[in-house]
């Protein structure tokens, strides 16, 4: 049995001035660290594991009363929108809303393969365009589907 003192002495051979030390000079610690850098044998594995830990939910089903209330609020916003100036740039800061929106996470939907998944987010912004045919609301940098809106303030 080899004790720990003997192991420490045996850990690395010493080459002082011999042929080996001239051909293979002692490497700096920083360069040695590069040799032992982490190797990703399973490329994409860490990303997949991180993606699986993301907490997502299925969209909630609204009751008929909640749907009716939401439709009334959307109708009210549409009426106020119709009174706004025709030019898009003139509509800024004229009609601001805050909505609870279900944001679909397509990666989680594909990964879990058990239906639509995502998270709810409160979004604030100026209503710049409403398309009742395609059922979308444009908040400038965001185009929201009306079917994924769960609350409006």
PLY file of the C-alpha trace (Angstrom):
ply
format ascii 1.0
element vertex 153
property float x
property float y
property float z
element edge 152
property int vertex1
property int vertex2
end_header
0.00 0.00 0.00
1.36 3.45 -1.00
0.87 6.29 1.45
-0.13 9.84 0.47
3.38 11.28 1.00
4.83 8.82 -1.48
2.05 9.59 -3.97
2.79 13.33 -3.82
6.45 12.69 -4.51
5.61 10.42 -7.46
3.11 12.75 -9.15
5.46 14.26 -11.75
8.92 13.33 -12.97
11.58 16.02 -12.74
13.61 16.89 -15.85
16.34 19.44 -15.21
18.61 20.12 -18.17
18.16 16.76 -19.91
17.11 16.20 -23.53
13.44 15.86 -22.62
13.30 19.27 -20.88
14.94 20.96 -23.90
12.45 19.41 -26.35
9.45 19.78 -24.00
9.90 22.88 -21.85
7.68 23.26 -18.80
4.31 24.63 -19.83
2.76 27.65 -18.11
-0.20 26.91 -15.89
-2.56 29.01 -18.12
-1.64 26.97 -21.20
-2.04 23.70 -19.33
-5.55 24.74 -18.35
-6.50 25.04 -22.04
-5.61 21.40 -22.58
-8.09 20.32 -19.94
-10.89 22.66 -21.00
-14.37 21.15 -20.79
-15.26 18.97 -23.74
-18.89 18.77 -24.86
-19.16 15.16 -25.97
-22.94 15.42 -26.29
-23.39 18.68 -28.17
-26.73 20.26 -27.34
-27.29 18.09 -24.27
-26.86 20.95 -21.78
-29.24 23.18 -23.76
-31.83 20.41 -23.87
-31.55 19.82 -20.14
-31.87 23.56 -19.47
-34.89 23.72 -21.77
-36.58 20.91 -19.86
-36.22 22.80 -16.59
-38.11 25.82 -17.96
-41.47 26.06 -16.24
-44.24 26.35 -18.83
-47.97 25.76 -18.63
-50.85 24.98 -20.93
-53.16 27.89 -21.79
-56.15 28.15 -19.49
-59.69 27.77 -20.80
-61.76 30.87 -20.10
-65.31 30.59 -18.82
-68.13 31.96 -20.98
-68.55 34.96 -18.64
-64.85 35.78 -18.85
-64.93 35.47 -22.66
-67.94 37.81 -22.78
-66.22 40.36 -20.54
-63.04 40.18 -22.60
-64.99 40.61 -25.86
-66.70 43.71 -24.42
-63.34 45.21 -23.46
-61.89 44.42 -26.91
-64.96 46.00 -28.54
-64.50 49.11 -26.37
-60.85 49.35 -27.39
-61.83 48.92 -31.06
-64.34 51.79 -30.77
-61.73 54.04 -29.16
-59.20 52.97 -31.80
-61.52 54.04 -34.62
-61.47 57.60 -33.23
-57.66 57.80 -33.36
-55.80 59.70 -36.11
-55.36 57.85 -39.40
-51.57 58.05 -39.46
-49.87 55.38 -37.40
-47.21 57.73 -35.99
-49.95 60.06 -34.68
-51.51 57.24 -32.62
-48.56 56.93 -30.23
-49.58 57.59 -26.59
-53.23 58.07 -27.56
-54.54 54.63 -26.53
-52.49 52.65 -24.03
-53.50 49.24 -22.72
-52.14 46.57 -20.42
-52.93 42.96 -21.32
-52.31 39.57 -19.76
-51.03 37.61 -22.74
-50.20 33.93 -23.16
-46.83 33.77 -24.90
-46.35 30.44 -26.68
-42.96 28.78 -26.16
-42.58 26.79 -29.39
-39.43 25.04 -28.14
-41.22 23.69 -25.06
-44.27 22.77 -27.14
-42.07 20.64 -29.41
-39.96 19.27 -26.56
-42.82 18.17 -24.31
-45.10 17.16 -27.22
-48.24 17.41 -25.08
-49.97 20.44 -26.58
-49.38 24.17 -26.60
-47.12 25.42 -23.79
-45.99 28.85 -22.71
-46.21 31.49 -20.02
-48.43 34.42 -19.13
-46.96 37.92 -19.29
-48.35 41.37 -18.64
-47.61 43.58 -21.64
-48.10 47.34 -21.79
-48.11 49.49 -24.88
-49.73 51.90 -27.29
-52.38 50.43 -29.57
-51.08 51.25 -33.04
-53.26 48.92 -35.09
-56.17 46.54 -34.63
-57.10 43.96 -37.27
-60.53 42.52 -36.41
-60.41 40.11 -39.39
-57.14 38.43 -38.37
-57.89 39.17 -34.70
-54.58 40.87 -33.90
-53.54 43.95 -31.93
-50.31 45.77 -32.74
-48.58 47.26 -29.69
-45.66 48.63 -31.68
-42.98 46.04 -31.13
-45.51 43.25 -30.37
-48.25 41.74 -32.52
-50.73 40.01 -30.22
-53.34 37.45 -31.18
-56.65 38.33 -29.54
-57.30 34.65 -28.79
-54.26 34.57 -26.49
-55.29 37.62 -24.44
-56.66 36.67 -21.03
-57.21 40.03 -19.36
-57.21 43.72 -20.28
-56.75 46.73 -18.02
0 1
1 2
2 3
3 4
4 5
5 6
6 7
7 8
8 9
9 10
10 11
11 12
12 13
13 14
14 15
15 16
16 17
17 18
18 19
19 20
20 21
21 22
22 23
23 24
24 25
25 26
26 27
27 28
28 29
29 30
30 31
31 32
32 33
33 34
34 35
35 36
36 37
37 38
38 39
39 40
40 41
41 42
42 43
43 44
44 45
45 46
46 47
47 48
48 49
49 50
50 51
51 52
52 53
53 54
54 55
55 56
56 57
57 58
58 59
59 60
60 61
61 62
62 63
63 64
64 65
65 66
66 67
67 68
68 69
69 70
70 71
71 72
72 73
73 74
74 75
75 76
76 77
77 78
78 79
79 80
80 81
81 82
82 83
83 84
84 85
85 86
86 87
87 88
88 89
89 90
90 91
91 92
92 93
93 94
94 95
95 96
96 97
97 98
98 99
99 100
100 101
101 102
102 103
103 104
104 105
105 106
106 107
107 108
108 109
109 110
110 111
111 112
112 113
113 114
114 115
115 116
116 117
117 118
118 119
119 120
120 121
121 122
122 123
123 124
124 125
125 126
126 127
127 128
128 129
129 130
130 131
131 132
132 133
133 134
134 135
135 136
136 137
137 138
138 139
139 140
140 141
141 142
142 143
143 144
144 145
145 146
146 147
147 148
148 149
149 150
150 151
151 152
